[in-house]
Structures are given as C-alpha cells and as structure tokens.
Amino acid sequence: MSIEVKVPQLPESVEDATVMAWHKQPGETVNREDNLLDLETDKVVLEVPAPGPGVLAEVRVKQGDVVRAGDVIAILSEATGEAAAPAASGATKPSEAEEAETAAGESTAAKETESDSPLSPAVRRLVVEHGLDPNAIPASGRGGRLTKEDVLEHLSQGKPAASAQPAPKAEAPSTGDTPRTDASPAGGDTSGERDGRERLEQRVAMTRLRARVAERLVQAQQTAAILTTFNEVDLSAVNELRRQYRDSFEKAHGVRLGFMSFFIKACVEALKRFPVINASVDGGDIVYHGYFDVGIAVASPRGLVVPIVRDADQLSFADLEKQVQAYGEKARDGGLSIEDLTGGTFSITNGGVFGSLLSTPILNPPQSAILGMHKIQ
C-alpha cells in the first residue's frame, strides 16, 4: 500500500511554493511527522511532515521546483520485510557496510543535534549541506538555540566541516569540496588573500522573499505618491530613563529596555491624534482602523520581513520589548508564521542599526505611512 504526500494547504494569498530542500532521500525509512522537505513561500518556510510511517519510495519534485497546494510530491510505501531486506543484507557485505558507515558519519552531527535541540529548517539545511557539527558552532539564540546567522558566521570564518570521527580542532582549512567564496585553495594560505590570477564569482538564487519584497517596493513606488519628511528629535530624556532603569527593568522582566518600545509607544499616541495616518485606502474608500497593529521591519537571512505587533496600545514596555525580541529571533531562525506577517496599520524601520543618519523608507502597502528611525548622536 502506498501513501501520496501532497503539498499542504498554503496560507491565504499564497498561490504556490518553491521546493527549498529535501531532508529525506528515496529508500529512507520515515516516521509519522518526520520532516520530509521544506517549502519556501513569499513570506515563510513551511515544513512538510510525513503523513505516516513507511519508506520514501519516490520523489516527484526536485529542489527549485514550483508546486501548488494539493500537488503530489512524493510517494511513501509501507516498511515491509522486502523494504528492510537491503539494510539487513548490507551487514554481510563489507564494502556496502563501509559505504553506509561513511554516509552515516557525514550526517551524524546533524542527526544528533536534531534529537537534542530542534533546528529550524534553514539551519538544518545549512548544517547538512556543509557537513557541519552544530555542537561546535557558538549559538546565540534563546536558550542556546543555533540560528542561521550563527552558521553563516561560522562559514564566513572558513571553519572546517565536521569529520566522520571526532577530532580536535584543526588549524588547517577544510579540504572538502564544499565551495566557499572566502576559502583558500586546499592547503593554501588561510589569510583570506586570493591568488591574483583568480577572479571568482558566486551565483546564488534569489529567495522568493527577496523577490517578493523587491516587487512590492517597486509597486509601492509606482502606485503611491510618496513624500518623505525629515525631523530631529531630542532623545536625552529617553536616554536618561534607560540609563536610570536599565538594570532594574532587565532584572524585573528578563529583557533589556531598548529604544523600540519607546518608538512604538510614541507612534501609537501620534496615530491616536491623527487617525488618517492609521488608515488605509481600499478601492474608493478610506478605512480608518480602530486598533494599532504596528509592523517592525526586521532583517533576516532570507530578506526583509515585517512582523506585526498587534494591539500595541494595550501592551506594556516589557511586553513590547519581549515581542520585538522574539520576532527578531524567529526571523533569524526562519520561524515566522504567515500570521506573524499578515496585516498591520503602520510600520517602523530602524536604520540606526546600520549607522545611517537619513533614509527614504518605502511604504508597506496598503498602509499610509512608515516611520524611519536612525542613528542617535
């Protein structure tokens, strides 16, 4: 008996998805709810779990293919004695056993980490593709969780990939065949300097999220009359409050008192005074929103995302800081849901983290305005 694996129902307004990575290969035994593959949409990454136990008999789509809800993407067969026979006979053939041991060694680190602490789809894909040991990478996420940013930082430093057998940290660069733009030739200098005769290039497919962001920004520029104004604000009082209550606030609430909670509070009060800014245009109507759902622009490895702090007027400073921090971590780990990104009546983007003094933020349709905050000096 076979089981069809279909693309699950996609979120509202999402028409299709792109196959991002397969985590199981034909012939592998899977359990119910094992993640078979990741699907990338315009906004989030979705996991496709196995609908039941069995053997992955057939894969009908490959990485990069575009699929729609209901499409059959794989076939599972029951794990019968015949299916298990190859594994049993392999024990009597030394050459096959050695091959199986080598293959298992390459993915040992990833499997061990999955059992100890679940990795996000994006992190798991990087770990498997580059043959890394997650336990050897410093983790900066909440509760010691490994983020995609941690893995990319590890790769950018040219750290060696995990070997099949545990070994002390080596000073020599990895000689594996995984390409890196910053890697020196095998056995060469690790200083990062390239051979003058080499003119390396790397072509990376644009994520659907980046493509969608670019499309929406161009659309906003073409369909809205955008006006940017610039003002200076004296934040001396805010800085003094943060200095005075920084330690006690963190001790009481378990989160640092940042600037974003002040920005959100100030915006909510301004939106109450000028409700037309908290409105949106729908056809020939202006819709005045009686609630304050503030989008916070966050940079993620896949592109810019704008998760929504809902009912911001009802939240305390601590609640705001906790939610902003949680969204930042979810964005880095690729864990934002479609609900996190849907809606919003106003947006805030913080260019100050890049040291910028001025910018011209682009509207997030169908919102009427966006606030850009910049360097404090």
Secondary structure, DSSP 4 states (H G I P E B T S, - for coil): -EEEEEPPPPPTT---EEEEEESS-TT-EE-TT-EEEEEE-SS-EEEEE-SSSEEEEEE---TT-EE-TT-EEEEEE---HHHHHHHHHGGG-HHHHHHHHHHHHHHHHHHHHHHHSPPPHHHHHHHHHHT--GGGSPP-SGGG---HHHHHHHHHTTPPPPPSS--PPPSSPP-SS---TTPPPTTS--SSPPPTT-------PPPHHHHHHHHHHHHHHHHS-----------HHHHHHHHHHHHHHHHHHSS---SHHHHHHHHHHHHHH-GGGGEEEETTEEEE-SS--EEE-EEETTEEE--EETTGGG--HHHHHHHHHHHHHHHHHT---HHHHS--SEEEEEGGGGT-S---PPP-TTBS-EEEE----
